[in-house]
Amino acid sequence: MNIKPFSRYKRFGNELQKILGEIIFKEVDTSTIGFVTITDVQMTKDLKLAKVFISSINHNKTEDHIVNFFNNKSKLIRGFLGKFITSKSVPELRFYYDNTESEAEKIEQLLTKLKTET
């Protein structure tokens, strides 16, 4: 019996994360928005939509500007993606800003502040 640890759409999302990171690094000029990383890709079960979560380091633009930048370039990125994958269709890409790191920093600061007060 062949039991796989992840479902197909999760495995596909993991592969897309790697490929999209490479495409953005090599093919998309992100110099205006800073260093960008793909933090997660969540696929719908039918594999037609990919929610791409991004974060940016050393950026001087707002999170909305960064998300709009990638959503405006999603067709270009999707075209490059089509050259790398062999699935029946190339999923639609929707970009979202992942602010997990900044939220974690806020929590860490609060915990440190509480620790010093007690």
Summary of the structure (lengths in Angstrom):
residues: 118
radius of gyration: 17.2
end to end distance: 55.8
largest distance: 59.2
contacts: 300
relative contact order: 0.16
helix: 50%
strand: 20%
